[in-house]
Amino acid sequence: MAKPVLLGLAALTLAAPLAARDSLGVFSDWGAFRDPDVPRCYAIAKAAPSRMQRDNDPYASIGTWPRRQIRNQLHFRVSRNLAADPKMSLKIGGRTFTLTGAGGNAWAQNRRMDAAIVAAMRSAGSMTLSATDNRGRRFSNTYDLDGVATAMDAATVACASLGR
């Protein structure tokens, strides 16, 4: 794993109080964390570096909230603030998914799509989210999927006891 990605994962985890999160490990480009106070567990990675203008620091996360009975919910913080109708797509391997979102955030349209995206992530090498920003310009964020399956599994196992 490249040092910038490690430093980026560390920066993402420092956004909230350190005591609130337990690191479960870093697996290639993906980190896994548990936050017992919420409770929740998640896998997270930064988008590949880009020289293009960014409004936000982009990342992808797959979260589990055991008390809410939500598992493997996908969330993207996109690099630019979205248009009112952002025409967002996520390409993973040979599959394309139409996402929904607002502001600087994107999600799958429903739990069924979450499950399909997570399954596709497990067998692909990368994924690319493309959308239109609030200035009418197209942009994309790309993620390396090395380590994603292990990070998601670590987060799922760590949350198994938090919902009780």
C-alpha positions as CSV (number, residue, x, y, z in Angstrom):
1,M,0.0,0.0,0.0
2,A,1.3,3.5,-0.8
3,K,2.1,5.8,2.0
4,P,-0.3,8.6,0.9
5,V,-3.2,6.1,1.2
6,L,-2.1,5.1,4.7
7,L,-1.8,8.8,5.7
8,G,-5.2,9.4,4.1
9,L,-6.9,6.6,6.1
10,A,-5.3,8.0,9.3
11,A,-6.7,11.5,8.5
12,L,-10.2,10.1,7.9
13,T,-10.1,8.4,11.3
14,L,-8.9,11.5,13.1
15,A,-12.0,13.5,12.0
16,A,-13.8,12.3,15.2
17,P,-12.5,11.7,18.7
18,L,-9.9,8.8,18.7
19,A,-11.5,7.2,21.8
20,A,-14.7,6.6,19.8
21,R,-13.2,4.3,17.2
22,D,-11.3,1.0,17.4
23,S,-9.1,0.2,14.5
24,L,-9.6,-3.3,13.2
25,G,-6.8,-3.1,10.7
26,V,-5.7,-1.8,7.4
27,F,-6.0,-4.1,4.4
28,S,-4.2,-2.8,1.3
29,D,-6.2,0.4,0.5
30,W,-9.0,-0.2,3.0
31,G,-9.3,0.3,6.7
32,A,-11.8,-1.3,9.1
33,F,-13.1,0.4,12.2
34,R,-15.6,-0.2,15.1
35,D,-17.3,2.6,16.9
36,P,-19.0,0.9,20.0
37,D,-20.6,4.2,21.2
38,V,-22.9,4.4,18.2
39,P,-22.6,1.3,17.7
40,R,-21.4,0.8,14.1
41,C,-18.6,-0.8,12.2
42,Y,-17.3,0.1,8.7
43,A,-14.8,-0.4,6.0
44,I,-13.4,2.8,4.4
45,A,-11.0,4.0,1.7
46,K,-10.0,7.2,0.1
47,A,-10.4,7.8,-3.6
48,A,-7.3,7.7,-5.8
49,P,-5.4,11.0,-5.9
50,S,-6.4,13.4,-8.6
51,R,-5.1,16.7,-9.9
52,M,-8.7,17.8,-10.7
53,Q,-10.4,20.4,-8.5
54,R,-12.1,19.0,-5.4
55,D,-14.6,20.5,-3.1
56,N,-14.5,17.5,-0.7
57,D,-12.0,14.8,0.3
58,P,-13.6,11.8,-1.3
59,Y,-14.0,8.4,0.3
60,A,-16.2,5.3,0.1
61,S,-17.5,3.4,3.1
62,I,-19.5,0.3,3.8
63,G,-21.2,0.5,7.2
64,T,-23.1,-1.8,9.6
65,W,-25.4,-0.5,12.4
66,P,-26.4,-3.7,14.3
67,R,-29.1,-2.0,16.5
68,R,-30.8,-0.6,13.4
69,Q,-30.4,-3.9,11.6
70,I,-28.6,-2.2,8.7
71,R,-25.7,-4.2,7.2
72,N,-23.3,-3.3,4.4
73,Q,-24.7,0.1,3.6
74,L,-22.7,2.0,1.0
75,H,-21.9,5.7,1.3
76,F,-19.6,7.9,-0.8
77,R,-18.3,11.3,0.0
78,V,-17.8,12.6,-3.5
79,S,-15.0,15.0,-4.6
80,R,-17.3,17.7,-5.8
81,N,-20.7,19.0,-4.7
82,L,-23.4,17.5,-6.8
83,A,-25.8,19.0,-9.3
84,A,-29.5,18.9,-8.5
85,D,-29.8,16.0,-11.0
86,P,-26.2,14.6,-10.9
87,K,-26.7,11.6,-13.2
88,M,-24.4,9.4,-11.1
89,S,-23.2,6.0,-12.0
90,L,-20.9,3.5,-10.3
91,K,-18.9,1.1,-12.5
92,I,-17.5,-2.1,-11.0
93,G,-16.1,-4.7,-13.4
94,G,-18.7,-5.1,-16.1
95,R,-21.6,-3.7,-14.0
96,T,-23.0,-0.2,-13.8
97,F,-25.2,1.0,-11.0
98,T,-27.2,4.3,-10.9
99,L,-26.7,6.0,-7.5
100,T,-28.6,8.7,-5.7
101,G,-27.3,11.6,-3.7
102,A,-27.2,15.2,-2.8
103,G,-24.7,17.8,-1.7
104,G,-21.4,15.9,-1.5
105,N,-22.8,12.5,-0.7
106,A,-24.0,9.5,-2.8
107,W,-25.7,6.2,-1.9
108,A,-27.2,3.1,-3.4
109,Q,-30.9,3.6,-4.2
110,N,-32.0,0.8,-1.8
111,R,-30.7,-2.1,0.3
112,R,-31.0,-4.5,-2.6
113,M,-28.6,-2.3,-4.6
114,D,-26.3,-2.0,-1.6
115,A,-26.1,-5.8,-1.6
116,A,-25.4,-6.0,-5.3
117,I,-22.7,-3.4,-5.2
118,V,-21.0,-5.0,-2.2
119,A,-21.0,-8.4,-4.0
120,A,-19.5,-6.8,-7.1
121,M,-16.9,-5.0,-5.1
122,R,-15.7,-8.4,-3.7
123,S,-14.7,-9.7,-7.2
124,A,-13.5,-6.6,-9.0
125,G,-10.1,-4.7,-8.9
126,S,-11.5,-1.2,-8.9
127,M,-14.6,0.9,-9.1
128,T,-15.3,4.4,-10.5
129,L,-18.1,6.8,-9.5
130,S,-19.0,9.4,-12.2
131,A,-21.4,12.3,-11.7
132,T,-22.1,15.9,-12.6
133,D,-21.1,18.7,-10.2
134,N,-23.1,21.8,-9.3
135,R,-21.3,23.7,-12.0
136,G,-22.4,21.2,-14.7
137,R,-19.0,19.5,-15.1
138,R,-18.5,15.7,-15.2
139,F,-16.1,14.2,-12.7
140,S,-15.1,10.8,-11.4
141,N,-13.6,9.2,-8.3
142,T,-11.8,5.9,-8.6
143,Y,-11.1,3.4,-5.8
144,D,-8.8,0.4,-5.7
145,L,-10.6,-2.6,-4.3
146,D,-7.6,-4.5,-3.0
147,G,-8.4,-5.4,0.6
148,V,-12.1,-4.4,0.5
149,A,-13.4,-7.9,1.1
150,T,-11.2,-8.4,4.1
151,A,-12.0,-4.9,5.5
152,M,-15.7,-5.5,5.1
153,D,-15.5,-8.9,6.7
154,A,-13.5,-7.5,9.7
155,A,-16.1,-4.8,10.2
156,T,-19.0,-7.3,10.0
157,V,-17.4,-9.7,12.5
158,A,-16.5,-6.8,14.9
159,C,-20.2,-5.6,14.9
160,A,-21.6,-9.1,15.6
161,S,-21.5,-8.5,19.4
162,L,-22.4,-4.8,19.4
163,G,-26.1,-5.2,18.6
164,R,-26.9,-7.1,21.7
